[in-house]
Amino acid sequence: MRKEPSAHIYRHAMEFYNLAAPAFENNAVLAASPMAVTCNLALCVELLLKCADAGVDVPPHKEGELLANAYVYSNLKGGGHDLKKMFDRMDANIADKLTALYLDVTGDDLPSALTKCKDYFIHARYAYERESAHSYSPSEIKKLADGLSAALMKGWGPAA
């Protein structure tokens, strides 16, 4: 079984990023929609983690027949949306490489950054609920998304 980042899942992560990131260019937009921005960036980070520990399921093939479609999946299924718990369940070799790459591109510790933002998606999607009433840092989750994206591209991207 192959285990490496998935460009397919990466593209989906970046769709959420591309919706949220422009808010940082306009303080009025960011002030008007901080929970939507936070939620989209947190989901982006979740998908970037899932993309890092991905696999491909290729159905059996008989010579002389058409190839069936392969299925791309993440090994980080289930367990909620806690970013730190997801990272802790990741293949150790991939987690180590991602941590080193993240440190290289950001100068920061990935597990610490994930711990800071671990519940952002869980709480930001229902920000009106009592357990979600705490402070958020849209800039922290954006920094995490930027760093993870850069780490993935540095380690496994086209220029890697």
N, CA, C and O of each residue as an XYZ file, in Angstrom:
640
protein
N       0.835     -1.178      0.000
C       0.000      0.000      0.000
C       0.885      1.248      0.000
O       1.810      1.360      0.805
N       0.603      2.160     -0.885
C       1.349      3.411     -0.951
C       0.848      4.360      0.122
O      -0.352      4.418      0.390
N       1.750      5.100      0.734
C       1.405      6.098      1.735
C       2.193      7.359      1.422
O       3.399      7.432      1.659
N       1.505      8.329      0.898
C       2.114      9.611      0.604
C       1.006     10.637      0.456
O      -0.158     10.258      0.328
N       1.323     11.904      0.470
C       0.279     12.918      0.364
C      -0.519     12.794     -0.930
O      -0.019     12.366     -1.970
N      -1.776     13.189     -0.812
C      -2.703     13.126     -1.933
C      -2.941     14.510     -2.515
O      -3.398     15.411     -1.811
N      -2.636     14.683     -3.790
C      -2.918     15.952     -4.471
C      -4.416     16.200     -4.534
O      -4.861     17.347     -4.500
N      -5.188     15.132     -4.624
C      -6.652     15.238     -4.689
C      -7.200     15.854     -3.398
O      -7.996     16.791     -3.447
N      -6.776     15.330     -2.246
C      -7.233     15.865     -0.964
C      -6.646     17.258     -0.745
O      -7.315     18.131     -0.192
N      -5.410     17.472     -1.173
C      -4.768     18.786     -1.045
C      -5.594     19.854     -1.773
O      -5.819     20.937     -1.234
N      -6.044     19.551     -2.989
C      -6.853     20.518     -3.746
C      -8.136     20.875     -3.007
O      -8.553     22.033     -3.008
N      -8.758     19.892     -2.381
C      -9.978     20.168     -1.612
C      -9.663     21.068     -0.417
O     -10.427     21.986     -0.118
N      -8.556     20.815      0.263
C      -8.148     21.657      1.392
C      -7.975     23.101      0.942
O      -8.411     24.032      1.619
N      -7.342     23.273     -0.196
C      -7.056     24.624     -0.671
C      -8.311     25.367     -1.132
O      -8.308     26.597     -1.186
N      -9.366     24.653     -1.458
C     -10.635     25.327     -1.765
C     -11.143     26.079     -0.538
O     -11.593     27.218     -0.653
N     -11.074     25.451      0.634
C     -11.493     26.117      1.871
C     -10.542     27.271      2.205
O     -10.976     28.327      2.665
N      -9.260     27.063      1.973
C      -8.280     28.120      2.200
C      -8.580     29.324      1.302
O      -8.575     30.467      1.759
N      -8.836     29.056      0.036
C      -9.052     30.141     -0.924
C     -10.312     30.950     -0.639
O     -10.409     32.104     -1.056
N     -11.270     30.367      0.060
C     -12.445     31.137      0.478
C     -12.121     32.055      1.648
O     -12.653     33.161      1.736
N     -11.253     31.605      2.542
C     -10.987     32.346      3.773
C      -9.837     33.346      3.671
O      -9.922     34.438      4.234
N      -8.790     33.000      2.979
C      -7.568     33.818      2.971
C      -7.777     35.267      2.513
O      -7.155     36.162      3.086
N      -8.617     35.542      1.512
C      -8.789     36.943      1.094
C      -9.301     37.875      2.199
O      -9.119     39.090      2.111
N      -9.940     37.320      3.239
C     -10.423     38.164      4.335
C      -9.277     38.867      5.047
O      -9.472     39.927      5.641
N      -8.084     38.285      4.991
C      -6.934     38.898      5.660
C      -6.407     40.114      4.901
O      -5.555     40.841      5.413
N      -6.900     40.336      3.706
C      -6.515     41.515      2.925
C      -7.458     42.684      3.160
O      -7.217     43.788      2.672
N      -8.548     42.442      3.920
C      -9.541     43.476      4.170
C     -10.032     43.326      5.607
O     -10.813     42.424      5.910
N      -9.574     44.207      6.489
C      -9.921     44.104      7.905
C     -11.418     44.137      8.156
O     -11.898     43.502      9.095
N     -12.173     44.873      7.328
C     -13.627     44.941      7.512
C     -14.267     43.579      7.254
O     -15.187     43.180      7.968
N     -13.787     42.868      6.239
C     -14.320     41.532      5.934
C     -13.951     40.570      7.057
O     -14.790     39.785      7.498
N     -12.722     40.621      7.517
C     -12.293     39.741      8.599
C     -13.075     40.021      9.881
O     -13.465     39.091     10.587
N     -13.306     41.303     10.183
C     -14.067     41.669     11.383
C     -15.527     41.232     11.277
O     -16.152     40.910     12.288
N     -16.070     41.219     10.069
C     -17.472     40.843      9.868
C     -17.687     39.334      9.861
O     -18.800     38.874     10.117
N     -16.649     38.556      9.575
C     -16.822     37.112      9.408
C     -15.713     36.287     10.058
O     -15.210     35.359      9.425
N     -15.319     36.581     11.275
C     -14.188     35.850     11.860
C     -14.458     34.354     12.050
O     -13.546     33.545     11.882
N     -15.684     33.974     12.396
C     -15.976     32.559     12.617
C     -16.002     31.786     11.306
O     -15.550     30.642     11.259
N     -16.516     32.384     10.254
C     -16.526     31.722      8.949
C     -15.099     31.537      8.438
O     -14.763     30.490      7.884
N     -14.276     32.542      8.623
C     -12.870     32.460      8.213
C     -12.162     31.387      9.026
O     -11.457     30.544      8.471
N     -12.350     31.417     10.339
C     -11.716     30.440     11.230
C     -12.156     29.025     10.883
O     -11.331     28.114     10.806
N     -13.441     28.845     10.676
C     -13.982     27.511     10.374
C     -13.413     26.975      9.059
O     -13.017     25.812      8.985
N     -13.371     27.802      8.037
C     -12.841     27.360      6.747
C     -11.354     27.042      6.825
O     -10.901     26.069      6.222
N     -10.589     27.844      7.553
C      -9.162     27.576      7.679
C      -8.906     26.329      8.519
O      -7.994     25.558      8.219
N      -9.698     26.125      9.564
C      -9.536     24.927     10.387
C      -9.867     23.668      9.585
O      -9.191     22.649      9.722
N     -10.897     23.737      8.757
C     -11.220     22.590      7.905
C     -10.112     22.373      6.879
O      -9.786     21.232      6.550
N      -9.541     23.441      6.380
C      -8.385     23.333      5.475
C      -7.251     22.582      6.162
O      -6.673     21.670      5.571
N      -6.925     22.948      7.397
C      -5.844     22.286      8.136
C      -6.167     20.812      8.326
O      -5.301     19.955      8.151
N      -7.405     20.517      8.681
C      -7.805     19.111      8.847
C      -7.572     18.329      7.561
O      -7.034     17.223      7.591
N      -7.966     18.891      6.457
C      -7.780     18.207      5.175
C      -6.308     18.121      4.780
O      -5.900     17.145      4.151
N      -5.507     19.119      5.137
C      -4.069     19.039      4.866
C      -3.444     17.891      5.652
O      -2.587     17.176      5.132
N      -3.869     17.710      6.904
C      -3.374     16.567      7.683
C      -3.820     15.255      7.047
O      -3.036     14.313      6.934
N      -5.082     15.202      6.636
C      -5.587     13.985      6.004
C      -4.862     13.714      4.692
O      -4.591     12.564      4.347
N      -4.556     14.766      3.977
C      -3.846     14.612      2.705
C      -2.448     14.062      2.922
O      -1.940     13.307      2.093
N      -1.816     14.438      4.045
C      -0.429     14.013      4.300
C      -0.313     12.512      4.510
O       0.697     11.910      4.147
N      -1.339     11.905      5.092
C      -1.302     10.459      5.381
C      -2.386      9.784      4.544
O      -3.408      9.337      5.064
N      -2.143      9.724      3.260
C      -3.136      9.197      2.321
C      -2.652      7.911      1.681
O      -1.479      7.551      1.777
N      -3.551      7.246      1.044
C      -3.220      6.023      0.336
C      -4.061      5.893     -0.919
O      -4.954      6.702     -1.174
N      -3.769      4.879     -1.688
C      -4.490      4.616     -2.924
C      -4.902      3.148     -2.928
O      -4.081      2.252     -2.727
N      -6.165      2.931     -3.155
C      -6.678      1.569     -3.265
C      -6.898      1.292     -4.751
O      -7.755      1.905     -5.387
N      -6.130      0.381     -5.285
C      -6.232      0.026     -6.695
C      -6.905     -1.341     -6.787
O      -6.366     -2.334     -6.297
N      -8.074     -1.393     -7.410
C      -8.757     -2.684     -7.528
C      -7.922     -3.692     -8.326
O      -7.092     -3.308     -9.150
N      -8.148     -4.968     -8.074
C      -7.418     -5.992     -8.839
C      -7.637     -5.802    -10.345
O      -8.690     -5.339    -10.782
N      -6.641     -6.162    -11.105
C      -6.703     -5.959    -12.552
C      -6.313     -7.256    -13.260
O      -5.335     -7.917    -12.911
N      -7.103     -7.582    -14.250
C      -6.775     -8.736    -15.088
C      -6.251     -8.226    -16.416
O      -6.825     -7.325    -17.026
N      -5.153     -8.817    -16.850
C      -4.561     -8.421    -18.114
C      -5.593     -8.539    -19.230
O      -6.346     -9.510    -19.304
N      -5.610     -7.542    -20.082
C      -6.534     -7.533    -21.209
C      -7.859     -6.851    -20.903
O      -8.695     -6.715    -21.797
N      -8.076     -6.416    -19.658
C      -9.298     -5.718    -19.283
C      -8.981     -4.244    -19.009
O      -7.833     -3.876    -18.759
N     -10.015     -3.421    -19.061
C      -9.844     -2.017    -18.722
C      -9.514     -1.874    -17.246
O     -10.021     -2.627    -16.415
N      -8.671     -0.916    -16.922
C      -8.337     -0.631    -15.528
C      -9.532      0.003    -14.835
O     -10.189      0.877    -15.400
N      -9.814     -0.429    -13.622
C     -10.850      0.198    -12.812
C     -10.283      1.465    -12.179
O      -9.066      1.629    -12.092
N     -11.158      2.355    -11.740
C     -10.705      3.574    -11.076
C     -10.064      3.253     -9.737
O     -10.542      2.396     -8.994
N      -8.994      3.939     -9.446
C      -8.368      3.832     -8.138
C      -9.112      4.757     -7.180
O      -9.741      5.727     -7.603
N      -9.038      4.455     -5.909
C      -9.704      5.238     -4.884
C      -8.653      5.848     -3.960
O      -7.855      5.134     -3.354
N      -8.663      7.170     -3.861
C      -7.750      7.875     -2.969
C      -8.453      8.041     -1.630
O      -9.622      8.424     -1.583
N      -7.745      7.754     -0.539
C      -8.349      7.858      0.787
C      -7.309      8.381      1.775
O      -6.110      8.401      1.497
N      -7.804      8.801      2.926
C      -6.919      9.206      4.006
C      -6.940      8.141      5.084
O      -7.982      7.552      5.370
N      -5.796      7.901      5.672
C      -5.702      6.971      6.792
C      -6.208      7.595      8.087
O      -6.337      6.897      9.092
N      -6.493      8.883      8.086
C      -6.940      9.595      9.285
C      -8.456      9.736      9.301
O      -8.974     10.852      9.334
N      -9.148      8.649      9.279
C     -10.613      8.677      9.291
C     -11.119      8.621     10.724
O     -10.461      8.081     11.613
N     -12.302      9.193     10.928
C     -12.957      9.100     12.224
C     -12.242      9.875     13.313
O     -11.218     10.514     13.073
N     -12.792      9.808     14.502
C     -12.154     10.439     15.657
C     -12.433     11.913     15.813
O     -11.765     12.583     16.600
N     -13.394     12.435     15.091
C     -13.725     13.843     15.240
C     -12.799     14.761     14.476
O     -12.104     14.347     13.549
N     -12.806     16.013     14.883
C     -12.073     17.045     14.153
C     -10.931     17.646     14.965
O     -10.412     18.702     14.601
N     -10.532     17.005     16.047
C      -9.451     17.506     16.888
C      -8.132     17.371     16.116
O      -7.656     16.262     15.872
N      -7.555     18.504     15.741
C      -6.361     18.512     14.890
C      -5.181     17.805     15.538
O      -4.451     17.088     14.854
N      -4.978     17.985     16.821
C      -3.846     17.351     17.505
C      -4.039     15.838     17.586
O      -3.088     15.080     17.395
N      -5.256     15.397     17.866
C      -5.509     13.953     17.915
C      -5.324     13.324     16.539
O      -4.818     12.208     16.425
N      -5.731     14.035     15.503
C      -5.521     13.523     14.146
C      -4.034     13.342     13.881
O      -3.602     12.304     13.380
N      -3.261     14.356     14.219
C      -1.816     14.306     14.013
C      -1.200     13.146     14.790
O      -0.316     12.453     14.285
N      -1.668     12.939     16.013
C      -1.136     11.862     16.850
C      -1.449     10.476     16.281
O      -0.724      9.522     16.561
N      -2.499     10.352     15.500
C      -2.850      9.076     14.863
C      -2.148      8.868     13.522
O      -2.243      7.792     12.930
N      -1.457      9.876     13.053
C      -0.794      9.814     11.750
C       0.362      8.814     11.784
O       0.971      8.588     12.830
N       0.651      8.229     10.645
C       1.825      7.370     10.505
C       3.038      8.117     11.054
O       3.289      9.260     10.674
N       3.785      7.476     11.942
C       4.892      8.138     12.643
C       5.946      8.696     11.690
O       6.464      9.788     11.925
N       6.268      7.983     10.636
C       7.272      8.466      9.681
C       6.796      9.721      8.961
O       7.567     10.655      8.742
N       5.521      9.732      8.596
C       4.965     10.909      7.918
C       4.888     12.076      8.893
O       5.216     13.206      8.531
N       4.458     11.815     10.127
C       4.367     12.872     11.138
C       5.742     13.490     11.407
O       5.870     14.709     11.518
N       6.746     12.657     11.509
C       8.108     13.158     11.750
C       8.591     14.024     10.589
O       9.166     15.092     10.796
N       8.352     13.555      9.375
C       8.785     14.324      8.202
C       8.021     15.647      8.116
O       8.608     16.694      7.844
N       6.715     15.590      8.349
C       5.895     16.802      8.286
C       6.316     17.794      9.371
O       6.360     19.000      9.128
N       6.623     17.291     10.557
C       7.070     18.152     11.653
C       8.384     18.844     11.296
O       8.542     20.041     11.535
N       9.318     18.097     10.729
C      10.608     18.675     10.330
C      10.426     19.702      9.217
O      11.044     20.766      9.247
N       9.587     19.390      8.245
C       9.342     20.329      7.142
C       8.658     21.598      7.646
O       9.003     22.702      7.226
N       7.691     21.438      8.547
C       6.978     22.583      9.113
C       7.950     23.486      9.872
O       7.899     24.709      9.742
N       8.819     22.889     10.650
C       9.830     23.652     11.382
C      10.745     24.387     10.406
O      11.111     25.541     10.633
N      11.108     23.718      9.328
C      11.989     24.311      8.333
C      11.360     25.519      7.652
O      12.033     26.527      7.435
N      10.079     25.429      7.313
C       9.445     26.531      6.567
C       8.877     27.622      7.461
O       8.702     28.754      7.011
N       8.582     27.300      8.740
C       7.971     28.303      9.611
C       8.831     28.695     10.802
O       8.668     29.782     11.356
N       9.747     27.815     11.199
C      10.514     28.040     12.413
C       9.733     27.692     13.675
O      10.203     27.934     14.786
N       8.544     27.125     13.505
C       7.675     26.791     14.638
C       7.502     25.280     14.779
O       7.780     24.512     13.858
N       7.038     24.884     15.954
C       6.792     23.484     16.273
C       5.373     23.102     15.854
O       4.408     23.695     16.336
N       5.237     22.127     14.970
C       3.927     21.722     14.468
C       3.018     21.182     15.567
O       1.877     21.635     15.658
N       3.450     20.243     16.405
C       2.539     19.753     17.449
C       2.011     20.870     18.353
O       0.847     20.832     18.753
N       2.838     21.858     18.680
C       2.383     22.983     19.508
C       1.337     23.818     18.777
O       0.334     24.222     19.366
N       1.573     24.074     17.497
C       0.614     24.856     16.702
C      -0.716     24.115     16.590
O      -1.781     24.727     16.670
N      -0.654     22.810     16.408
C      -1.883     22.015     16.323
C      -2.625     22.016     17.652
O      -3.856     22.053     17.672
N      -1.901     21.976     18.751
C      -2.534     22.014     20.069
C      -3.260     23.339     20.283
O      -4.370     23.352     20.815
N      -2.650     24.452     19.877
C      -3.287     25.772     20.024
C      -4.621     25.837     19.287
O      -5.581     26.422     19.788
N      -4.681     25.246     18.114
C      -5.857     25.373     17.241
C      -6.667     24.076     17.150
O      -7.510     23.935     16.264
N      -6.420     23.146     18.048
C      -6.952     21.788     17.903
C      -8.460     21.708     17.742
O      -8.946     20.863     16.990
N      -9.217     22.561     18.425
C     -10.684     22.482     18.392
C     -11.332     23.608     17.593
O     -12.543     23.806     17.692
N     -10.571     24.336     16.821
C     -11.134     25.491     16.128
C     -12.306     25.123     15.226
O     -13.326     25.813     15.237
N     -12.184     24.067     14.455
C     -13.300     23.711     13.576
C     -14.502     23.279     14.390
O     -15.625     23.698     14.111
N     -14.278     22.446     15.391
C     -15.366     21.925     16.219
C     -16.174     23.071     16.818
O     -17.404     23.045     16.798
N     -15.485     24.071     17.349
C     -16.171     25.168     18.020
C     -16.618     26.273     17.067
O     -17.691     26.846     17.257
N     -15.839     26.576     16.071
C     -16.182     27.692     15.185
C     -17.424     27.404     14.353
O     -18.162     28.330     14.017
N     -17.672     26.154     14.016
C     -18.854     25.866     13.189
C     -20.148     26.114     13.950
O     -21.181     26.390     13.340
N     -20.103     26.019     15.287
C     -21.271     26.327     16.123
C     -20.851     27.359     17.171
O     -20.967     27.118     18.373
N     -20.373     28.487     16.710
C     -19.791     29.497     17.592
C     -20.801     30.063     18.579
O     -20.405     30.644     19.590
N     -22.067     29.913     18.319
C     -23.099     30.458     19.202
C     -23.322     29.576     20.439
O     -23.944     30.024     21.402
N     -22.828     28.339     20.430
C     -23.049     27.445     21.569
C     -22.137     27.811     22.738
O     -21.039     28.332     22.544
N     -22.611     27.528     23.961
C     -21.890     27.903     25.182
C     -20.461     27.371     25.212
O     -19.541     28.107     25.568
N     -20.258     26.101     24.845
C     -18.909     25.523     24.903
C     -17.972     26.104     23.844
O     -16.762     25.880     23.885
N     -18.536     26.845     22.906
C     -17.719     27.451     21.854
C     -17.350     28.898     22.167
O     -16.643     29.545     21.393
N     -17.823     29.397     23.289
C     -17.605     30.800     23.659
C     -16.218     30.974     24.282
O     -16.079     31.062     25.502
N     -15.222     31.019     23.444
C     -13.865     31.316     23.894
C     -13.161     32.059     22.770
O     -13.713     32.201     21.679
N     -11.979     32.522     23.021
C     -11.287     33.316     22.010
C     -10.712     32.422     20.908
O     -10.335     31.272     21.137
N     -10.662     32.985     19.736
C     -10.081     32.336     18.566
C      -9.058     33.294     17.980
O      -9.139     34.505     18.186
N      -8.117     32.758     17.266
C      -7.146     33.598     16.582
C      -7.139     33.208     15.107
O      -6.454     32.265     14.712
N      -7.907     33.938     14.295
C      -7.887     33.629     12.856
C      -6.477     33.671     12.275
O      -6.159     32.904     11.366
N      -5.626     34.566     12.794
C      -4.264     34.643     12.251
C      -3.451     33.399     12.615
O      -2.596     32.984     11.832
N      -3.698     32.784     13.798
C      -2.981     31.557     14.182
C      -3.355     30.389     13.276
O      -2.481     29.639     12.842
N      -4.645     30.229     12.988
C      -5.070     29.100     12.149
C      -4.634     29.338     10.702
O      -4.358     28.384      9.974
N      -4.570     30.603     10.282
C      -4.063     30.880      8.930
C      -2.572     30.573      8.855
O      -2.099     30.001      7.872
N      -1.836     30.951      9.889
C      -0.404     30.651      9.937
C      -0.178     29.141      9.889
O       0.739     28.672      9.213
N      -1.004     28.381     10.599
C      -0.914     26.926     10.590
C      -1.225     26.375      9.200
O      -0.510     25.504      8.704
N      -2.279     26.873      8.575
C      -2.632     26.419      7.217
C      -1.532     26.765      6.222
O      -1.165     25.936      5.388
N      -1.005     27.983      6.304
C       0.073     28.396      5.400
C       1.308     27.500      5.585
O       1.919     27.051      4.615
N       1.652     27.255      6.845
C       2.834     26.444      7.132
C       2.687     25.004      6.692
O       3.618     24.424      6.134
N       1.514     24.417      6.939
C       1.292     23.027      6.506
C       1.319     22.903      4.996
O       1.904     21.968      4.450
N       0.683     23.852      4.325
C       0.678     23.823      2.863
C       2.100     23.935      2.321
O       2.490     23.191      1.421
N       2.868     24.865      2.874
C       4.254     25.043      2.425
C       5.094     23.811      2.734
O       5.930     23.412      1.924
N       4.877     23.204      3.902
C       5.627     21.994      4.277
C       5.318     20.847      3.316
O       6.220     20.130      2.884
N       4.054     20.681      2.990
C       3.667     19.615      2.058
C       4.289     19.849      0.683
O       4.790     18.913      0.058
N       4.258     21.078      0.218
C       4.836     21.381     -1.095
C       6.350     21.217     -1.080
O       6.936     20.769     -2.065
N       6.983     21.578      0.028
C       8.442     21.440      0.107
C       8.857     19.975      0.127
O       9.856     19.601     -0.488
N       8.097     19.153      0.827
C       8.475     17.746      0.977
C       8.001     16.829     -0.121
O       8.651     15.829     -0.427
N       6.859     17.165     -0.724
C       6.283     16.245     -1.686
C       5.786     16.938     -2.954
O       5.291     16.269     -3.862
N       5.906     18.241     -3.033
C       5.371     18.969     -4.169
C       6.212     18.814     -5.427
O       7.198     18.077     -5.438
N       5.824     19.502     -6.473
C       6.507     19.378     -7.762
C       7.988     19.740     -7.707
O       8.788     19.188     -8.463
N       8.360     20.660     -6.820
C       9.760     21.089     -6.767
C      10.576     20.229     -5.785
O      11.787     20.409     -5.656
N       9.914     19.311     -5.106
C      10.603     18.524     -4.070
C      11.603     17.554     -4.675
O      12.268     16.818     -3.947
